């Protein structure tokens, strides 16, 4: 009854968001909700590979038709059908989410950070279209804390709260935390699809580095984290994410130690 009520409330007359997908495969109707910077690219690529037994077509990438749209290439898979609008009957619903602190770091790394400030292994992270999308940010480097405190509330799918797009956890058959994926996380999805499904793509912000840590002002760090907790308050409440200044300050220090000191303003 609760699922039916939520479905009726969530049905929209507009096209479905790129990361909130509904599709038929075999005789099952499946709903997958995953936000940008929470594994949306990975799950789309893995879904295509699982259902087609091949890699995502280069021709689709060349046309800039990304896998997250579940369109290019997917419609050629036998018994696959993508719904343009949310169907009333869902056989299986999956939510993949990510801790907001990890997710916003990932969004900053790939969508905001200046091209001049790179970390080891970042060869493919600076896309040519970023300057056009975020020209006003890339004319001068903006530190992570300044981004969080000044620009985080700008409407953008790459860091909007996850609960803006996905529903309460009670709606879904399974909820998977991107940071805690293990070998059995997608067993139910594999059973529904009738084919093995697993996430093989690594997420760089999950790696903890042991190089020199930046000397980050404690007051600025706390203010930044408190702002993240406040901005993503619905995500923390709905998905039971942890809040720990000590834990997340350590994570941010480790994450940012990958970048040269010259990439940061003195007060950060």
C-alpha positions in Angstrom: 0.0 0.0 0.0 2.8 2.4 0.9 4.6 1.6 -2.3 1.5 2.3 -4.4 0.9 5.6 -2.6 4.5 6.7 -3.2 4.3 5.7 -6.8 1.2 7.7 -7.3 2.7 10.7 -5.7 6.0 10.4 -7.7 4.4 9.9 -11.1 5.3 12.9 -13.3 4.1 14.2 -16.7 7.6 15.2 -17.7 10.5 13.1 -18.9 12.3 11.0 -16.2 15.6 12.4 -14.8 18.7 10.8 -16.4 19.6 9.1 -13.1 16.2 7.8 -12.1 15.5 5.0 -14.6 12.6 2.7 -15.2 13.0 -0.2 -17.6 11.7 -3.7 -18.5 14.0 -6.6 -18.9 12.6 -10.0 -19.5 9.3 -10.0 -17.7 10.3 -7.6 -14.9 9.9 -3.9 -14.5 12.8 -2.4 -12.6 13.4 1.0 -11.1 17.0 2.2 -10.3 17.5 5.5 -8.6 21.1 6.7 -8.3 22.3 10.4 -8.3 25.1 11.9 -10.2 28.5 11.4 -8.3 27.0 8.5 -6.5 27.9 5.8 -9.0 25.4 6.7 -11.8 28.1 6.2 -14.6 29.3 3.0 -13.1 26.0 1.4 -12.6 24.9 2.4 -16.1 28.0 0.9 -17.7 27.8 -2.2 -15.6 24.1 -2.6 -16.4 24.9 -2.4 -20.1 27.7 -4.9 -19.9 25.6 -7.3 -17.8 22.6 -7.2 -20.2 24.6 -7.2 -23.5 27.7 -9.1 -22.5 29.8 -6.4 -24.2 31.2 -3.0 -23.4 29.3 0.3 -24.0 29.5 1.2 -27.7 32.2 3.6 -28.6 29.8 5.1 -31.2 27.6 6.3 -28.3 30.5 7.9 -26.5 31.6 9.6 -29.7 28.1 11.1 -30.0 28.2 12.2 -26.4 25.3 9.9 -25.6 26.2 8.8 -22.1 25.3 5.5 -20.6 23.3 7.2 -17.7 20.6 8.0 -20.2 19.9 4.3 -20.8 19.1 5.1 -24.4 21.9 4.7 -26.9 22.8 1.0 -27.2 20.4 -0.2 -24.6 17.4 -0.3 -27.0 19.3 -2.8 -29.1 19.4 -5.3 -26.2 16.8 -8.1 -26.6 13.9 -7.8 -24.2 15.1 -4.4 -22.9 12.6 -1.5 -22.9 13.2 1.9 -21.2 10.1 3.7 -19.9 9.9 7.4 -20.8 7.6 7.9 -17.8 7.3 6.1 -14.5 5.1 3.0 -14.8 2.5 2.2 -12.1 3.7 -1.3 -11.4 7.3 -1.9 -10.3 8.6 -5.4 -9.7 12.0 -4.4 -8.1 13.3 -1.0 -7.0 16.9 -0.3 -6.1 18.5 2.7 -4.5 22.2 3.4 -4.6 23.4 6.3 -2.5 26.6 7.7 -1.2 27.7 9.6 1.9 27.3 13.3 1.2 30.9 14.2 2.3 32.4 11.7 -0.1 30.0 12.6 -2.9 30.6 16.4 -2.7 34.3 15.8 -2.8 33.9 13.8 -5.9 31.7 16.5 -7.4 34.2 19.2 -6.6 37.1 17.1 -8.0 35.4 16.5 -11.4 33.2 19.5 -11.9 34.7 22.5 -10.1 38.5 22.0 -9.5 40.8 24.1 -11.7 42.5 22.3 -14.6 45.8 23.6 -13.2 45.5 21.6 -10.0 45.6 17.9 -10.6 46.3 14.9 -8.5 48.1 11.7 -9.5 45.9 9.6 -11.8 43.7 12.5 -12.8 44.6 12.5 -16.5 41.1 11.9 -17.6 39.3 14.0 -15.0 39.6 17.4 -16.7 37.1 17.4 -19.6 37.2 20.2 -22.2 33.6 21.2 -21.7 34.2 22.0 -18.0 35.6 25.5 -18.9 32.4 26.3 -20.7 30.1 25.0 -18.0 31.9 26.5 -15.1 33.9 29.4 -16.7 33.1 31.7 -13.8 34.7 29.3 -11.4 37.7 28.2 -13.4 39.0 31.6 -14.1 40.7 31.3 -10.7 41.0 28.3 -8.4 38.3 28.0 -5.9 39.1 25.9 -2.8 36.7 23.2 -1.7 35.7 25.1 1.4 34.8 28.2 -0.6 32.8 26.1 -3.0 30.9 24.5 -0.1 30.2 27.7 1.7 29.4 29.9 -1.3 28.3 27.8 -4.2 26.9 24.5 -2.9 23.3 25.7 -2.9 23.5 26.4 -6.6 21.1 24.1 -8.4 23.1 21.4 -10.1 22.4 17.6 -10.5 26.0 16.7 -9.7 25.6 17.8 -6.0 21.9 18.4 -5.4 20.7 16.4 -2.3 20.0 12.8 -3.2 16.6 12.8 -1.5 15.6 15.5 -4.0 15.5 12.7 -6.6 15.1 9.4 -4.8 12.4 8.4 -2.3 12.4 7.2 1.3 14.2 3.9 1.8 11.0 2.1 2.6 10.0 2.4 -1.0 13.0 0.4 -2.3 13.5 -3.4 -2.2 17.2 -2.8 -1.7 19.4 0.1 -0.6 23.1 0.0 -1.4 25.7 2.4 -0.1 28.3 3.0 -2.8 31.1 3.2 -0.1 30.1 -0.2 1.3 29.6 -2.4 -1.8 30.6 -6.0 -1.3 30.3 -9.2 -3.3 26.6 -9.8 -2.3 25.3 -6.2 -2.6 23.8 -6.8 -6.0 22.7 -10.5 -5.6 19.0 -9.5 -5.5 19.4 -7.4 -8.7 21.2 -10.2 -10.4 18.4 -12.6 -9.5 15.8 -10.2 -10.9 17.7 -9.6 -14.1 18.6 -13.3 -14.5 22.2 -12.4 -15.2 25.2 -11.7 -12.9 25.6 -8.0 -12.0 28.5 -6.5 -10.1 30.2 -3.1 -9.8 33.8 -3.3 -11.0 34.5 0.4 -11.5 36.6 2.0 -8.8 35.7 5.4 -7.3 38.8 7.6 -6.7 37.5 9.4 -3.6 37.3 6.1 -1.8 41.1 5.8 -1.7 42.8 7.2 1.3 46.3 8.5 0.6 49.2 8.6 3.1 51.2 11.5 1.7 51.8 14.8 3.5 48.6 16.2 5.0 47.7 19.8 4.4 47.5 22.1 7.4 43.9 23.1 7.3 42.5 25.6 9.7 40.3 23.8 12.2 37.7 26.5 12.3 37.3 26.5 8.6 37.1 22.7 8.5 34.4 22.6 11.1 32.4 25.3 9.4 32.7 23.6 6.1 31.5 20.2 7.5 28.6 21.8 9.4 27.5 23.4 6.2 27.6 20.1 4.4 25.6 18.4 7.2 23.0 21.2 7.0 22.7 21.3 3.2 22.3 17.6 3.0 20.1 17.3 6.1 17.4 15.4 4.3 20.0 12.9 3.0 21.4 12.4 6.5 18.0 11.9 8.0 16.5 9.7 5.3 19.5 7.5 4.6 21.0 7.3 8.1 24.5 8.6 7.1 26.9 9.2 9.9 28.0 12.7 11.1 31.4 12.9 12.6 33.6 16.0 12.5 36.7 14.0 13.5 36.1 11.2 10.9 35.3 13.5 8.0 38.0 16.1 8.8 40.5 13.3 8.6 39.0 12.1 5.4 39.2 15.6 3.8 42.7 16.1 5.0 43.8 12.8 3.4 41.8 13.5 0.2 43.3 17.0 -0.3 46.8 15.9 0.5 46.9 14.7 -3.2 47.0 18.3 -4.4 50.0 20.7 -4.5 49.9 23.4 -1.8 49.9 26.1 -4.6 46.4 25.0 -5.5 45.0 26.4 -2.2 44.5 29.8 -0.9 46.5 30.6 2.2 43.6 30.7 4.6 42.3 27.2 3.8 
